[in-house]
Amino acid sequence: MEKFKTIISSVVPLPIENVDTDQIIPARFLKATDKNGFGDNLFADWRYNKDGSPKQDFVLNNPKYSGEILVAGKNFGSGSSREHAAWAVAGYGFKVVVSSFFADIFRNNALNNGILPVVVSPGFLAEIFEAVDANPGNTLTVNLEEQKITNNATGKSETFEINSYKKECLLKGLDDIDYLLSKKDLIEAYEKNK
Amino acid sequence: MKKTLFDKIWDAHVVSEVANGPTQLYIDRHFCHEVTSPQAFNGLRARELKVFRPEKTTMTADHNTPTINQDQPVKDPISRNQLDTFARNAAEFNMPLFYPLGHEKNGVVHIIGPENGFTQPGMTIVCGDSHTSTHGAFGTIAFGIGTSEVEMVLATQCILQNRPKTMRITFSGKLEKNVLAKDLALYMISKLTTGGATGYFVEYAGEAIRNLSMEERMTVCNLSIEMGARGGLIAPDETTFNYVKDREFAPKGEEWDKKMEFWKTLKTDDDAVFDSELVFDASEIEPMVTYGTNPGMGMGISGTIPTLDEIDEAGRISYMKSLDYMGFKPGEKMLDKPVDYVFLGSCTNGRIEDFRIFANYVKGKKKADNITAWLVPGSWQVEKQIREEGLYEILTEAGFQLRQPGCSACLAMNDDKVPAGKYAVSTSNRNFEGRQGPGARTILAGPLVAAAAAVLGMNKLQPTGNRIVDNTTYH
């Protein structure tokens, strides 16, 4: 996994609540046997017409909006456990997703793919949407080391939660399997005592 | 320290605690299917690892499989490649419990686990599928995981997880006649919303839960994820033990007696404290349907779709987007709605009891001509039982055909897609936009409402006494 560095970026706003994993990546795209190419089908049914042409009113097709940060309404990633949703978000080029609330499995999947889910207060989220509405070029700064997110349009910051283990994994680019493999002796001892 | 049932099972599976981090949890049973596993096996290959405990993983193809002509090669080359990859991985990694298409034990992963006795009280169970919560019906900690976590379990039989908070939901009183487990679950989700239990592991309790059969308990636990819960469980009792006994992979003889001693201890201590407690009156529940595009948007079948003033201001744009997708307006009655498709099946309602309920209703009646009905058993064992119990003849005489087992129109990865704009009354678990096919409109319901809709169409159902779908008794 790539090491996570401080990000200063404009954002792509998606002010919709309960964005489920079937919207992030519809099931018909889950037939692949590798992790590549899912970014092209991120939000496929909102993004493309039936003939494959882009839907002009969807935010990903609006050239005004771009950046490494996706900002979404509350309860982002509800539904299925498909990690393809995280691969699609990462594959598109997002490194951070900001919302006021995330579904559990999506959050785990995101972290396991080097994407940082940042939970902010509803008020802070509303201010991000307002700032982007006023000027699509407005940026956020996401500093994982300090667990701090700043809305550079207002200068306001919030701190966000992440457990210190996952934080270190992201900063160092390590994953859980490396950790678990180093604990094989504990696993065998557990099995003997069971 | 008094413990909840969840605490007892969790604590018994802790291998280690990561300082200021997650718990390293041992997994007793891993279920695996073709869609969320190929990248995990690729990961093992890349790291030159073997599967650590192959006998603790059960593999079945279900998500991306046709429900007709399973004896013939799968037509779609991409789907066929995924199934072939699944088989190659099973062979290369010497997986002993592999049930491909056509195998007598093949079927939907959360149906074949319990019916073969893999699922047993007190276990930790994971699968790369969010409806793994189904197995909680046996008093297990069972939850869905992503593919990176599938790789962890294959490599080490462990997973790193943050300990969830605990919630108890008690259903006091009795369910009315003709009100099913699916109605109870949709009612609960409509009260909690799709994120209302996020971060929690739920224990279901109370008289109405105790009275449920194993099949019904599985339906309730299955839907835990639809309110965001990590999982849901029910303390095992005689109903549970009777179901597990004599199943192929269940313990036998002395081993059974030993397990029973342990299983009987699997309950929440009297004074144990939950992080959250909710109580519902089961007798208040009527048959449920959904009207929107998430499972939290549910209501009693005789009710009306909420008006805008009943919706939080912040949620109104999402609410109207949802109703527009469904082609519904605030304040309308669901009983006025036409239906085009009916789907009976899935890990939520594809068990034998669901087919009994459906068949019992349609017996002597006829399927409505304008309705396309897909009846998909959850497994070959369910299919066999449908035939043995004479349900097959009842269904056929009423104009229904039986398809072959799989996840089918629940997620429409195969050809079982509802066309754009059409309405499906579906016994599955998700009514998300496009879930049953691009543009498809899903109305979630239990097997009884589905049966009535298949015979009459939703717009001909009449509520009687606000409680039942018509004046016949089915259950």
Interface residues (C-beta under 8 A of the other chain):
Chain A: P15 I16 E17 N18 D20 D22 Q23 P26 A27 R28 L30 K31 A32 T33 D34 K35 D45 K50 G73 K74 N75 S78 G79 S80 S81 R82 E83 H84 A86 F101 F102 A103 D104 I105 N108 N109 N112 N113 P122 N163 S164 Y165 K166 D175 D176 I177 Y179 L180 L181 K183 K184 L186 I187 Y190 E191 K194
Chain B: V15 S16 V18 A19 N20 G21 P22 Q24 Y26 V35 T36 P38 Q39 N42 G43 R47 L49 F52 H63 N64 D76 I78 S79 N81 Q82 T85 G128 D129 S130 T132 G144 I145 G146 T147 S148 E149 E151 M152 A155 T156 Q157 C158 I159 L160 N162 P164 T194 G195 T198 G199 I225 G228 R230 N294 G296 A314 G315 I317 S318 K321 L411 A412 M413 R430 F432 E433 G434 R435 P438
